[in-house]
Protein backbone atom coordinates (compact mmCIF):
# COMPACT_ATOMS: atom_id res chain seq x y z
CA UNK A 1 0.00 0.00 0.00
CA UNK A 2 1.32 3.40 -0.95
CA UNK A 3 1.63 5.87 1.93
CA UNK A 4 2.48 8.81 -0.31
CA UNK A 5 0.91 9.90 -3.57
CA UNK A 6 2.76 8.99 -6.75
CA UNK A 7 2.62 10.88 -10.08
CA UNK A 8 -0.24 10.29 -12.55
CA UNK A 9 2.03 8.06 -14.65
CA UNK A 10 1.80 5.53 -11.82
CA UNK A 11 5.43 5.63 -10.74
CA UNK A 12 8.26 8.14 -10.35
CA UNK A 13 10.34 6.15 -12.82
CA UNK A 14 7.65 6.27 -15.52
CA UNK A 15 6.92 9.92 -14.73
CA UNK A 16 10.57 10.87 -15.23
CA UNK A 17 10.73 8.69 -18.38
CA UNK A 18 13.99 6.93 -17.71
CA UNK A 19 13.02 3.29 -18.28
CA UNK A 20 12.12 0.49 -15.92
CA UNK A 21 14.28 -2.34 -17.26
CA UNK A 22 16.96 -4.03 -15.12
CA UNK A 23 20.32 -2.23 -15.17
CA UNK A 24 23.93 -3.23 -15.67
CA UNK A 25 26.78 -2.00 -13.46
CA UNK A 26 29.49 -2.55 -16.08
CA UNK A 27 30.00 1.22 -15.78
CA UNK A 28 31.21 0.67 -12.20
CA UNK A 29 33.51 -2.31 -12.70
CA UNK A 30 35.30 -1.59 -16.00
CA UNK A 31 38.66 0.19 -15.80
CA UNK A 32 38.42 1.43 -19.41
CA UNK A 33 35.02 3.00 -18.73
CA UNK A 34 36.42 4.83 -15.72
CA UNK A 35 39.19 6.29 -17.91
CA UNK A 36 36.48 7.62 -20.23
CA UNK A 37 34.58 9.09 -17.27
CA UNK A 38 37.72 10.97 -16.23
CA UNK A 39 37.91 12.68 -19.62
CA UNK A 40 34.20 13.05 -20.26
CA UNK A 41 33.04 14.05 -16.78
CA UNK A 42 35.70 15.04 -14.26
CA UNK A 43 37.80 17.10 -16.68
CA UNK A 44 34.72 18.80 -18.13
CA UNK A 45 32.10 19.60 -15.51
CA UNK A 46 31.90 22.07 -12.64
CA UNK A 47 33.25 20.43 -9.46
CA UNK A 48 32.57 21.75 -5.97
CA UNK A 49 35.82 21.97 -4.02
CA UNK A 50 34.57 23.53 -0.78
CA UNK A 51 33.05 26.65 0.72
CA UNK A 52 34.21 30.27 0.89
CA UNK A 53 34.47 30.02 4.70
CA UNK A 54 37.61 27.91 4.09
CA UNK A 55 39.11 31.12 2.66
CA UNK A 56 38.33 33.63 5.43
CA UNK A 57 40.90 36.30 4.53
CA UNK A 58 43.23 37.57 1.82
CA UNK A 59 45.95 35.00 1.36
CA UNK A 60 43.87 32.08 2.68
CA UNK A 61 44.35 29.03 0.47
CA UNK A 62 43.64 25.31 0.31
CA UNK A 63 44.69 22.58 -2.08
CA UNK A 64 42.39 19.97 -3.58
CA UNK A 65 43.54 16.67 -5.04
CA UNK A 66 41.49 15.91 -8.14
CA UNK A 67 42.79 12.49 -8.98
CA UNK A 68 39.95 11.75 -11.40
CA UNK A 69 40.88 14.82 -13.41
CA UNK A 70 44.58 14.03 -13.11
CA UNK A 71 45.54 17.21 -11.30
CA UNK A 72 45.75 19.10 -8.03
CA UNK A 73 44.51 22.66 -7.69
CA UNK A 74 45.26 25.43 -5.23
CA UNK A 75 42.33 27.70 -4.40
CA UNK A 76 43.21 31.10 -2.95
CA UNK A 77 41.65 34.41 -1.94
CA UNK A 78 43.73 37.17 -3.58
CA UNK A 79 44.67 40.61 -2.29
CA UNK A 80 41.67 41.90 -4.28
CA UNK A 81 39.38 39.46 -2.36
CA UNK A 82 38.73 37.45 -5.55
CA UNK A 83 38.74 33.65 -5.19
CA UNK A 84 40.88 31.99 -7.86
CA UNK A 85 42.11 28.48 -8.56
CA UNK A 86 45.32 27.38 -10.26
CA UNK A 87 46.80 24.09 -11.27
CA UNK A 88 49.13 23.27 -8.40
CA UNK A 89 52.28 23.11 -10.53
CA UNK A 90 55.41 25.26 -10.68
CA UNK A 91 56.12 26.55 -14.18
CA UNK A 92 59.88 25.94 -13.83
CA UNK A 93 60.36 22.19 -13.49
CA UNK A 94 56.85 20.92 -12.77
CA UNK A 95 57.12 20.41 -9.04
CA UNK A 96 53.88 20.47 -7.08
CA UNK A 97 53.80 24.04 -5.81
CA UNK A 98 51.83 23.84 -2.53
CA UNK A 99 52.12 20.82 -0.22
CA UNK A 100 53.43 19.86 3.22
CA UNK A 101 55.35 16.72 4.16
CA UNK A 102 53.30 14.41 1.94
CA UNK A 103 52.95 15.47 -1.72
CA UNK A 104 49.62 13.70 -2.16
CA UNK A 105 47.93 15.11 0.94
CA UNK A 106 45.79 18.23 0.90
CA UNK A 107 46.85 21.28 2.88
CA UNK A 108 45.61 24.77 3.73
CA UNK A 109 46.86 27.96 5.32
CA UNK A 110 47.48 31.65 4.81
CA UNK A 111 50.35 33.16 2.82
CA UNK A 112 51.41 36.29 0.95
CA UNK A 113 52.79 34.39 -2.01
CA UNK A 114 53.50 30.83 -3.13
CA UNK A 115 57.13 29.72 -3.10
CA UNK A 116 58.18 26.50 -4.80
CA UNK A 117 60.11 24.18 -2.48
CA UNK A 118 62.45 23.18 -5.31
CA UNK A 119 64.15 26.36 -6.60
CA UNK A 120 62.17 29.10 -4.80
CA UNK A 121 60.27 30.48 -7.79
CA UNK A 122 57.62 32.72 -6.31
CA UNK A 123 54.10 33.53 -7.47
CA UNK A 124 51.76 36.18 -6.17
CA UNK A 125 48.20 35.31 -5.09
CA UNK A 126 46.86 36.30 -8.51
CA UNK A 127 49.17 33.72 -10.10
CA UNK A 128 51.81 36.04 -11.57
CA UNK A 129 55.41 34.83 -11.50
CA UNK A 130 57.03 37.33 -9.11
CA UNK A 131 60.56 36.02 -8.53
CA UNK A 132 63.01 33.71 -10.28
CA UNK A 133 66.08 32.51 -8.43
CA UNK A 134 69.24 33.54 -10.40
CA UNK A 135 67.09 34.96 -13.15
CA UNK A 136 70.20 36.04 -15.11
CA UNK A 137 71.11 32.38 -15.69
CA UNK A 138 68.02 31.85 -17.88
CA UNK A 139 67.76 32.65 -21.55
CA UNK A 140 65.51 35.60 -22.35
CA UNK A 141 63.02 34.49 -19.72
CA UNK A 142 59.80 36.51 -20.05
CA UNK A 143 58.29 36.21 -16.56
CA UNK A 144 54.88 37.37 -17.79
CA UNK A 145 54.60 34.13 -19.78
CA UNK A 146 55.19 31.89 -16.78
CA UNK A 147 52.38 32.66 -14.42
CA UNK A 148 50.42 29.84 -12.77
CA UNK A 149 47.96 27.99 -15.00
CA UNK A 150 44.53 29.35 -14.08
CA UNK A 151 41.46 27.14 -13.67
CA UNK A 152 37.92 28.45 -14.26
CA UNK A 153 36.46 29.24 -10.84
CA UNK A 154 33.07 30.47 -9.73
CA UNK A 155 31.00 30.63 -6.56
CA UNK A 156 27.37 29.68 -6.03
CA UNK A 157 25.82 30.55 -2.65
CA UNK A 158 29.25 30.33 -1.00
CA UNK A 159 30.17 26.99 -2.63
CA UNK A 160 33.40 27.26 -4.64
CA UNK A 161 33.46 25.37 -7.95
CA UNK A 162 36.21 24.77 -10.50
CA UNK A 163 36.01 23.58 -14.09
CA UNK A 164 39.18 22.06 -15.52
CA UNK A 165 38.11 22.39 -19.14
CA UNK A 166 39.73 25.59 -20.47
CA UNK A 167 37.19 25.54 -23.32
CA UNK A 168 34.16 25.26 -21.03
CA UNK A 169 31.62 27.89 -21.98
CA UNK A 170 28.75 26.96 -19.65
CA UNK A 171 28.52 29.36 -16.70
CA UNK A 172 28.27 27.71 -13.28
CA UNK A 173 24.73 28.91 -12.55
CA UNK A 174 23.46 27.70 -15.90
CA UNK A 175 25.15 24.32 -15.31
CA UNK A 176 23.62 23.91 -11.84
CA UNK A 177 20.15 24.55 -13.28
CA UNK A 178 16.74 24.87 -11.73
CA UNK A 179 17.38 23.17 -8.38
CA UNK A 180 20.23 25.57 -7.58
CA UNK A 181 18.15 28.54 -8.66
CA UNK A 182 15.37 27.38 -6.36
CA UNK A 183 17.76 26.94 -3.40
CA UNK A 184 19.27 30.43 -3.69
CA UNK A 185 18.64 32.51 -0.61
CA UNK A 186 19.05 29.61 1.81
CA UNK A 187 21.26 31.01 4.61
CA UNK A 188 24.26 28.70 4.17
CA UNK A 189 26.52 31.53 5.38
CA UNK A 190 25.02 31.27 8.88
CA UNK A 191 26.05 27.61 9.18
CA UNK A 192 29.75 28.05 9.80
CA UNK A 193 30.26 25.33 12.44
CA UNK A 194 31.78 22.56 10.29
CA UNK A 195 32.65 18.94 11.03
CA UNK A 196 34.36 17.15 8.11
CA UNK A 197 34.94 13.41 7.73
CA UNK A 198 36.98 11.56 5.14
CA UNK A 199 37.09 7.90 4.17
CA UNK A 200 38.81 5.80 1.54
CA UNK A 201 36.14 3.57 0.05
CA UNK A 202 36.77 0.36 -1.90
CA UNK A 203 34.03 0.94 -4.45
CA UNK A 204 33.25 2.88 -7.59
CA UNK A 205 32.22 6.49 -6.85
CA UNK A 206 28.73 6.05 -8.30
CA UNK A 207 27.94 3.12 -6.01
CA UNK A 208 28.26 5.31 -2.91
CA UNK A 209 26.08 8.02 -4.44
CA UNK A 210 23.61 5.18 -5.09
CA UNK A 211 23.67 4.29 -1.40
CA UNK A 212 22.84 7.84 -0.34
CA UNK A 213 20.39 8.55 -3.18
CA UNK A 214 17.87 6.02 -1.87
CA UNK A 215 16.53 5.42 1.62
CA UNK A 216 15.02 2.04 0.73
CA UNK A 217 18.04 0.47 2.48
CA UNK A 218 17.76 2.40 5.74
CA UNK A 219 15.28 0.22 7.68
CA UNK A 220 17.33 -2.91 6.82
CA UNK A 221 21.03 -2.06 6.81
CA UNK A 222 20.73 0.25 9.80
CA UNK A 223 18.21 -1.85 11.73
CA UNK A 224 20.63 -2.22 14.66
CA UNK A 225 20.39 1.50 15.31
CA UNK A 226 16.81 1.08 16.42
CA UNK A 227 15.35 -0.61 19.45
CA UNK A 228 14.55 -4.15 18.17
CA UNK A 229 10.71 -4.05 18.23
CA UNK A 230 10.91 -0.75 16.43
CA UNK A 231 13.32 -2.16 13.84
CA UNK A 232 10.70 -4.78 12.87
CA UNK A 233 7.98 -2.15 12.69
CA UNK A 234 10.09 0.06 10.44
CA UNK A 235 11.00 -2.84 8.17
CA UNK A 236 7.35 -3.69 7.70
CA UNK A 237 6.56 -0.08 6.87
CA UNK A 238 9.48 0.27 4.44
CA UNK A 239 10.37 3.56 2.88
CA UNK A 240 8.70 5.93 0.44
CA UNK A 241 9.81 9.43 -0.48
CA UNK A 242 7.56 12.48 -0.72
CA UNK A 243 8.89 13.51 -4.11
CA UNK A 244 11.56 12.85 -6.75
CA UNK A 245 12.69 15.13 -9.55
CA UNK A 246 15.43 15.46 -12.15
CA UNK A 247 16.77 18.47 -14.02
CA UNK A 248 19.29 17.63 -16.73
CA UNK A 249 22.18 15.76 -15.06
CA UNK A 250 21.02 16.71 -11.55
CA UNK A 251 18.39 15.09 -9.35
CA UNK A 252 16.71 15.35 -5.96
CA UNK A 253 14.64 13.43 -3.45
CA UNK A 254 12.40 15.08 -0.89
CA UNK A 255 11.78 13.00 2.21
CA UNK A 256 9.72 12.91 5.34
CA UNK A 257 12.67 11.11 6.99
CA UNK A 258 14.23 14.00 8.83
CA UNK A 259 11.43 14.93 11.18
CA UNK A 260 12.87 15.38 14.65
CA UNK A 261 11.96 14.27 17.18
CA UNK A 262 10.44 11.09 15.75
CA UNK A 263 6.69 10.99 16.37
CA UNK A 264 7.05 7.59 17.98
CA UNK A 265 9.10 8.20 21.13
CA UNK A 266 9.83 4.48 21.50
CA UNK A 267 12.27 4.93 18.62
CA UNK A 268 14.30 7.37 20.67
CA UNK A 269 17.47 6.01 22.27
CA UNK A 270 18.37 7.26 25.79
CA UNK A 271 21.22 9.48 24.57
CA UNK A 272 18.85 11.02 22.00
CA UNK A 273 16.21 11.69 24.64
CA UNK A 274 18.76 13.28 26.99
CA UNK A 275 20.25 15.52 24.31
CA UNK A 276 17.07 16.09 22.30
CA UNK A 277 18.97 15.29 19.10
CA UNK A 278 19.82 12.44 16.74
CA UNK A 279 20.67 11.55 13.16
CA UNK A 280 18.20 14.11 11.88
CA UNK A 281 19.74 16.91 13.92
CA UNK A 282 18.92 18.78 17.13
CA UNK A 283 15.17 18.74 17.82
CA UNK A 284 15.10 22.49 18.36
CA UNK A 285 16.01 24.25 15.12
CA UNK A 286 18.16 27.39 15.50
CA UNK A 287 16.84 30.69 14.15
CA UNK A 288 18.08 31.19 10.57
CA UNK A 289 15.82 34.11 9.78
CA UNK A 290 13.37 31.93 7.81
CA UNK A 291 10.57 29.65 8.97
CA UNK A 292 10.15 26.22 7.34
CA UNK A 293 7.32 27.71 5.26
CA UNK A 294 9.57 30.56 4.11
CA UNK A 295 12.40 28.35 2.81
CA UNK A 296 13.34 28.88 -0.86
CA UNK A 297 10.99 27.11 -3.32
CA UNK A 298 13.26 24.19 -4.28
CA UNK A 299 13.52 23.18 -0.62
CA UNK A 300 10.54 21.05 0.41
CA UNK A 301 9.19 21.52 -3.14
CA UNK A 302 5.80 19.95 -2.37
CA UNK A 303 5.38 22.12 0.74
CA UNK A 304 4.34 18.96 2.58
CA UNK A 305 3.91 19.49 6.34
CA UNK A 306 5.52 16.07 6.92
CA UNK A 307 8.71 17.21 5.18
CA UNK A 308 12.00 16.34 6.89
CA UNK A 309 14.88 16.75 4.45
CA UNK A 310 15.87 17.18 0.82
CA UNK A 311 18.84 15.55 -0.85
CA UNK A 312 20.16 17.09 -4.08
CA UNK A 313 22.65 15.35 -6.38
CA UNK A 314 24.57 17.95 -8.38
CA UNK A 315 26.29 15.96 -11.07
CA UNK A 316 28.77 14.51 -10.96
CA UNK A 317 29.82 14.14 -7.35
CA UNK A 318 28.33 16.78 -5.03
CA UNK A 319 25.39 15.97 -2.78
CA UNK A 320 23.67 18.64 -0.72
CA UNK A 321 21.27 17.65 2.08
CA UNK A 322 19.09 20.32 3.69
CA UNK A 323 17.47 19.22 6.96
CA UNK A 324 14.34 20.61 8.50
CA UNK A 325 16.07 21.43 11.83
CA UNK A 326 18.16 24.04 9.96
CA UNK A 327 21.41 22.31 9.24
CA UNK A 328 23.18 21.10 6.12
CA UNK A 329 25.21 18.06 5.15
CA UNK A 330 27.39 17.80 2.04
CA UNK A 331 28.88 14.69 0.46
CA UNK A 332 31.65 14.54 -2.12
CA UNK A 333 32.86 11.43 -3.92
CA UNK A 334 36.36 11.81 -5.42
CA UNK A 335 37.30 8.84 -7.62
CA UNK A 336 40.85 7.50 -7.34
CA UNK A 337 40.39 4.40 -9.56
CA UNK A 338 37.50 2.50 -11.14
CA UNK A 339 36.97 0.68 -7.82
CA UNK A 340 38.09 3.19 -5.19
CA UNK A 341 37.25 6.74 -4.16
CA UNK A 342 37.69 9.23 -1.37
CA UNK A 343 34.44 10.09 0.38
CA UNK A 344 34.08 13.40 2.20
CA UNK A 345 31.17 14.51 4.36
CA UNK A 346 30.74 17.84 6.11
CA UNK A 347 28.03 18.75 8.62
CA UNK A 348 27.32 22.49 8.80
CA UNK A 349 25.51 23.98 11.80
CA UNK A 350 24.69 27.41 13.13
CA UNK A 351 27.48 27.86 15.74
CA UNK A 352 26.27 26.61 19.15
CA UNK A 353 25.73 29.22 21.84
CA UNK A 354 26.17 26.86 24.76
CA UNK A 355 27.65 23.48 25.70
CA UNK A 356 24.29 21.70 25.47
CA UNK A 357 23.79 22.82 21.86
CA UNK A 358 27.37 21.77 21.09
CA UNK A 359 26.55 18.26 22.38
CA UNK A 360 23.32 18.14 20.37
CA UNK A 361 25.39 18.79 17.25
CA UNK A 362 28.00 16.22 18.27
CA UNK A 363 25.27 13.56 18.49
CA UNK A 364 24.02 14.38 14.98
CA UNK A 365 27.58 14.22 13.60
CA UNK A 366 28.52 10.99 15.35
CA UNK A 367 25.19 9.37 14.32
CA UNK A 368 25.98 10.19 10.71
CA UNK A 369 29.41 8.60 11.14
CA UNK A 370 28.04 5.36 12.64
CA UNK A 371 25.63 4.95 9.70
CA UNK A 372 28.29 5.94 7.20
CA UNK A 373 30.65 3.24 8.46
CA UNK A 374 28.00 0.62 7.72
CA UNK A 375 27.31 2.07 4.28
CA UNK A 376 31.01 2.28 3.39
CA UNK A 377 31.80 -1.29 4.28
CA UNK A 378 28.72 -2.64 2.48
CA UNK A 379 29.95 -0.95 -0.70
CA UNK A 380 33.17 -2.89 -0.74
CA UNK A 381 31.11 -6.06 -0.49
CA UNK A 382 29.01 -4.86 -3.44
CA UNK A 383 32.00 -3.87 -5.59
CA UNK A 384 33.79 -7.20 -5.23
CA UNK A 385 30.72 -9.25 -6.15
CA UNK A 386 29.77 -7.00 -9.07
CA UNK A 387 33.29 -7.60 -10.35
CA UNK A 388 32.66 -11.35 -10.29
CA UNK A 389 30.31 -10.70 -13.26
CA UNK A 390 28.34 -13.78 -12.26
CA UNK A 391 25.21 -11.62 -12.49
CA UNK A 392 24.92 -8.93 -15.12
CA UNK A 393 21.44 -7.42 -14.72
CA UNK A 394 19.87 -5.97 -11.61
CA UNK A 395 16.30 -4.73 -11.01
CA UNK A 396 15.79 -1.29 -9.50
CA UNK A 397 12.55 -0.25 -7.81
CA UNK A 398 10.72 3.05 -7.90
CA UNK A 399 12.42 4.33 -4.72
CA UNK A 400 15.75 3.80 -6.52
CA UNK A 401 14.88 6.06 -9.45
CA UNK A 402 17.76 8.45 -8.80
CA UNK A 403 20.30 5.62 -9.20
CA UNK A 404 18.92 4.88 -12.62
CA UNK A 405 19.21 8.56 -13.48
CA UNK A 406 22.79 8.90 -12.18
CA UNK A 407 24.19 5.92 -14.06
CA UNK A 408 22.24 6.90 -17.19
CA UNK A 409 23.61 10.44 -17.01
CA UNK A 410 27.21 9.29 -16.51
CA UNK A 411 26.92 6.90 -19.46
CA UNK A 412 25.42 9.66 -21.59
CA UNK A 413 28.36 11.98 -20.84
CA UNK A 414 30.76 9.24 -21.89
CA UNK A 415 28.77 8.45 -25.04
CA UNK A 416 28.61 12.09 -26.12
CA UNK A 417 32.30 12.55 -25.42
CA UNK A 418 33.12 9.51 -27.55
CA UNK A 419 30.95 10.87 -30.37
CA UNK A 420 32.66 14.27 -30.17
CA UNK A 421 36.13 12.80 -30.22
CA UNK A 422 35.51 9.97 -32.72
CA UNK A 423 37.73 10.42 -35.73
CA UNK A 424 39.78 13.07 -33.97
CA UNK A 425 43.51 12.40 -34.08
CA UNK A 426 44.74 10.49 -31.03
CA UNK A 427 46.37 12.68 -28.45
CA UNK A 428 50.14 12.48 -28.64
CA UNK B 1 44.59 17.67 44.31
CA UNK B 2 43.31 19.74 41.44
CA UNK B 3 40.08 18.53 39.91
CA UNK B 4 39.37 18.31 36.22
CA UNK B 5 35.62 18.94 36.21
CA UNK B 6 33.29 21.51 37.83
CA UNK B 7 32.37 20.61 41.44
CA UNK B 8 28.82 19.53 40.45
CA UNK B 9 30.36 16.77 38.34
CA UNK B 10 32.92 15.48 40.86
CA UNK B 11 31.61 11.92 40.36
CA UNK B 12 33.24 11.96 36.92
CA UNK B 13 36.78 12.45 38.26
CA UNK B 14 37.62 8.69 38.04
CA UNK B 15 36.74 8.91 34.32
CA UNK B 16 38.84 12.01 33.60
CA UNK B 17 40.76 10.09 30.93
CA UNK B 18 37.60 10.27 28.78
CA UNK B 19 37.93 14.08 28.55
CA UNK B 20 39.56 13.78 25.13
CA UNK B 21 39.60 16.86 22.88
CA UNK B 22 39.14 15.26 19.42
CA UNK B 23 36.48 12.95 17.97
CA UNK B 24 39.11 10.79 16.30
CA UNK B 25 40.83 10.11 19.64
CA UNK B 26 37.49 9.57 21.42
CA UNK B 27 36.49 6.97 18.86
CA UNK B 28 39.93 5.30 19.07
CA UNK B 29 39.55 5.08 22.86
CA UNK B 30 36.09 3.55 22.45
CA UNK B 31 37.24 0.74 20.15
CA UNK B 32 40.28 0.09 22.34
CA UNK B 33 38.01 -0.41 25.39
CA UNK B 34 36.10 -3.46 26.61
CA UNK B 35 32.31 -3.41 26.96
CA UNK B 36 32.77 -3.56 30.76
CA UNK B 37 34.83 -0.37 30.62
CA UNK B 38 32.33 1.34 28.31
CA UNK B 39 29.39 0.29 30.51
CA UNK B 40 31.12 1.58 33.65
CA UNK B 41 31.79 4.95 32.05
CA UNK B 42 28.26 5.17 30.61
CA UNK B 43 26.56 4.14 33.86
CA UNK B 44 28.26 6.96 35.75
CA UNK B 45 28.23 9.66 33.09
CA UNK B 46 24.78 9.21 31.52
CA UNK B 47 22.72 10.16 34.60
CA UNK B 48 24.87 13.28 35.02
CA UNK B 49 24.28 14.25 31.41
CA UNK B 50 20.54 13.63 31.77
CA UNK B 51 20.33 15.80 34.91
CA UNK B 52 22.89 18.35 33.67
CA UNK B 53 20.89 20.02 30.90
CA UNK B 54 20.35 23.29 32.79
CA UNK B 55 24.01 23.49 33.77
CA UNK B 56 25.20 22.81 30.21
CA UNK B 57 22.80 25.38 28.78
CA UNK B 58 24.35 28.01 31.06
CA UNK B 59 27.88 27.23 29.80
CA UNK B 60 28.36 29.72 26.96
CA UNK B 61 30.81 28.68 24.27
CA UNK B 62 32.24 32.19 23.89
CA UNK B 63 33.84 32.19 27.37
CA UNK B 64 33.97 28.51 28.34
CA UNK B 65 36.25 27.70 31.31
CA UNK B 66 38.87 24.95 31.37
CA UNK B 67 36.74 22.78 33.70
CA UNK B 68 33.71 23.15 31.47
CA UNK B 69 35.82 22.36 28.41
CA UNK B 70 36.86 19.08 30.07
CA UNK B 71 33.24 18.36 30.92
CA UNK B 72 32.16 19.03 27.34
CA UNK B 73 34.86 16.72 25.94
CA UNK B 74 33.85 13.98 28.36
CA UNK B 75 30.19 14.26 27.36
CA UNK B 76 31.26 14.21 23.69
CA UNK B 77 32.98 10.93 24.53
CA UNK B 78 29.74 9.74 26.15
CA UNK B 79 27.95 10.47 22.87
CA UNK B 80 30.50 8.29 21.06
CA UNK B 81 30.28 5.53 23.65
CA UNK B 82 26.46 5.58 23.76
CA UNK B 83 26.25 3.82 20.38
CA UNK B 84 28.22 0.85 21.74
CA UNK B 85 26.21 0.71 24.95
CA UNK B 86 22.69 1.49 23.70
CA UNK B 87 22.73 -0.01 20.19
CA UNK B 88 25.62 -2.28 19.24
CA UNK B 89 26.57 -4.00 22.51
CA UNK B 90 30.13 -4.09 21.18
CA UNK B 91 32.81 -1.39 20.86
CA UNK B 92 32.88 -1.45 17.03
CA UNK B 93 30.06 -0.72 14.62
CA UNK B 94 28.83 -4.15 13.38
CA UNK B 95 29.76 -5.26 9.86
CA UNK B 96 32.27 -2.50 9.37
CA UNK B 97 35.44 -4.61 9.07
CA UNK B 98 38.41 -2.44 8.24
CA UNK B 99 36.27 0.50 7.12
CA UNK B 100 37.06 3.81 8.76
CA UNK B 101 35.71 7.33 8.50
CA UNK B 102 38.04 9.84 10.04
CA UNK B 103 37.37 13.30 11.35
CA UNK B 104 39.58 15.80 9.50
CA UNK B 105 37.99 19.11 10.50
CA UNK B 106 36.11 19.77 13.73
CA UNK B 107 35.47 22.77 15.99
CA UNK B 108 38.31 23.59 18.38
CA UNK B 109 36.07 22.96 21.39
Interface residues (C-beta under 8 A of the other chain):
Chain A: X193 X194 X195 X196 X197 X198 X199 X201 X224 X225 X269 X270 X271 X274 X275 X343 X345 X346 X351 X352 X353 X354 X355 X356 X357 X358 X359 X362 X363 X365 X366 X367 X369 X370 X372 X373 X374 X376 X377 X378 X380
Chain B: X23 X27 X46 X49 X50 X53 X56 X57 X58 X59 X60 X61 X62 X64 X68 X71 X72 X75 X76 X78 X79 X80 X82 X83 X86 X87 X88 X93 X94 X95 X96 X97 X98 X99 X100 X101 X102 X103 X104 X105 X106 X107 X109
